[in-house]
Amino acid sequence: MNPGSSILLEDVMKPPPPTQDSKIEAMIDKVLEGQQSMTVDFNGKIDSIYTNLNTKFETGWFELMILD
């Protein structure tokens, strides 16, 4: 080591600058997280609609059976 130079702990602990690949991976991760969130929301809405429609169908079927 040269007497005039010193290595700081900050310099040694500093992460390497992001590469193009790591930037692309980060963008893909963000997109996938967004798609996962939309899928969960979509599945919840479909489940709610199905439950509502099924309840109406069962109620109508029950009323039809009473009329018989």
C-alpha positions as CSV (number, residue, x, y, z in Angstrom):
1,M,0.0,0.0,0.0
2,N,1.3,3.4,-0.9
3,P,1.9,5.7,2.1
4,G,-0.2,8.5,0.4
5,S,-3.2,6.3,-0.3
6,S,-5.7,5.0,2.2
7,I,-8.6,2.6,1.8
8,L,-11.7,3.6,3.6
9,L,-14.2,1.0,4.9
10,E,-16.9,2.7,2.9
11,D,-15.0,2.0,-0.3
12,V,-14.5,-1.6,0.5
13,M,-18.2,-2.1,1.6
14,K,-19.6,-0.2,-1.4
15,P,-21.7,-2.5,-3.7
16,P,-20.7,-2.6,-7.3
17,P,-22.6,-0.3,-9.7
18,P,-25.6,-1.9,-11.2
19,T,-25.1,-3.7,-14.5
20,Q,-27.4,-3.6,-17.4
21,D,-28.5,-7.1,-16.6
22,S,-29.3,-6.3,-13.0
23,K,-31.4,-3.3,-14.1
24,I,-33.3,-5.5,-16.6
25,E,-33.9,-8.1,-13.9
26,A,-35.2,-5.4,-11.5
27,M,-37.6,-4.1,-14.2
28,I,-38.8,-7.7,-14.9
29,D,-39.3,-8.3,-11.2
30,K,-41.5,-5.1,-11.0
31,V,-43.6,-6.2,-13.9
32,L,-44.1,-9.6,-12.5
33,E,-45.1,-8.2,-9.1
34,G,-47.7,-6.0,-10.8
35,Q,-49.1,-8.9,-12.8
36,Q,-49.3,-11.0,-9.6
37,S,-51.2,-8.2,-7.9
38,M,-53.6,-7.9,-10.8
39,T,-54.1,-11.6,-10.9
40,V,-55.0,-11.7,-7.2
41,D,-57.4,-8.8,-7.7
42,F,-59.0,-10.4,-10.8
43,N,-59.4,-13.8,-9.1
44,G,-61.0,-12.1,-6.1
45,K,-63.5,-10.3,-8.3
46,I,-64.3,-13.4,-10.3
47,D,-64.9,-15.4,-7.1
48,S,-67.2,-12.6,-5.8
49,I,-69.2,-12.6,-9.0
50,Y,-69.4,-16.4,-9.0
51,T,-70.6,-16.5,-5.4
52,N,-73.2,-13.8,-6.0
53,L,-74.5,-15.5,-9.2
54,N,-74.5,-18.9,-7.6
55,T,-76.6,-17.6,-4.6
56,K,-79.1,-16.1,-7.0
57,F,-79.3,-19.3,-9.0
58,E,-79.9,-21.4,-5.8
59,T,-82.5,-18.9,-4.6
60,G,-84.3,-19.1,-7.9
61,W,-84.1,-22.9,-8.0
62,F,-85.4,-23.1,-4.4
63,E,-88.4,-20.8,-5.3
64,L,-89.1,-22.9,-8.4
65,M,-89.1,-26.0,-6.3
66,I,-91.6,-24.4,-3.9
67,L,-94.0,-23.7,-6.8
68,D,-94.0,-27.3,-7.9
